[in-house]
């Protein structure tokens, strides 16, 4: 038997083993086992609550930081978006009141 035939037989055996494992898998039990992990549940809850929001804005609001969104166009036609936290936590009115201006070039 040549090397190619041996490789095909090995691949067929692996595929059959994977198919058998998949057929015997209890998905509901596996999900319950996974969600029993506290960290996985927290990550899942975070993902679900952020599902319909702009992630950057949602995260900054949850953490108490103000957020600015700036859209600018380049000479070659690209549209870029820049997000900026303009001030300290919990003080949206302080945005831009102190510090030096930021220059992008």
N, C-alpha and C positions, 0 to 999 in steps of 0.2 A: 504494500500500500504506500502510495507516495505521500509527501508532506501536505499537499493541498487537500487530499481526501481526509487525512487525519484532522486537519483544521476544520473542515466542514462537519465532520462527525462531532468534534468537541463543541462547535458552535450549536449544533442541533441539540446536544445533550444539555447545554447551558440554557437554551431557549425552553426546552421541555421542563427543566427544573424551575425556571422563573415562572412559567405558566402555572405549574402545579402550586407554587407558593402563592401566587396571586389568587387562584381559585379558593385556597384554604384561608385566605386573609379575612379576618373579621374587622371591617373598616370602622364600624361603630365602636367596638371595644378599643381599637387603637386610638381613635380620637379622644375617647374618654380618658384613656391612660395619659395621653399627651396633655389634655387640658387640665388634668389634675395637678400638673406642675404650676406652681404659683407664678413664676416668671413668664411662662408661656401665656397664661391667662391674662396677665397685665399687658403684655404686648398685643394680644388679640383685642382686648378692650380698647387700647390706645388706637389701634388700626381702625376699628369699627367707628369710634367717635370722630376720627379724622377723615373718614371715607368721603364725605361730601363737602369738605372745606379745602381751601388752598392750604397745603401743608405748612408753608412758611408762615403765613399769617396766623393760622390756627395755633401753631406751636408758640410763636412769640406772644400771642394773646394769653395762652395758658400759663406762660411763664411770667407774664406781667410786663413785658417789654414793648415799647412802641415800635412800629415798623413803617418804613416808607418804601414805596415801590416807585422806581423810576424806569421809564422806557426810553431808549434812545436808538437812533438810526445811524448806521455807519455809512460812509461814502460809497461803499460797494453794495449797499442795499440790504444788509442784514439788520434785523430788529433784535436788540438785546434788552434784557431786563435786569435791573440792578435792585437788590433789596438791601436796605440799610436800617440799622437800629440807631436812631438819632440821639438818644439820651439814656439816662439811667433808668433802672427798673422802676415802674410805677409813676413816671413823670412824663407823660406825652406832651405836656405844654412846654417842657424844657427843650424840645427838639430844635436844634439849630441855634440855641441861645448862647452857647459857649463853645469854645474851641475854634480851630482854623477850618476853613472850607476845604473840601476834598476836591482834587483836580484829577480828572481822568484824561489821558491822552493816548 
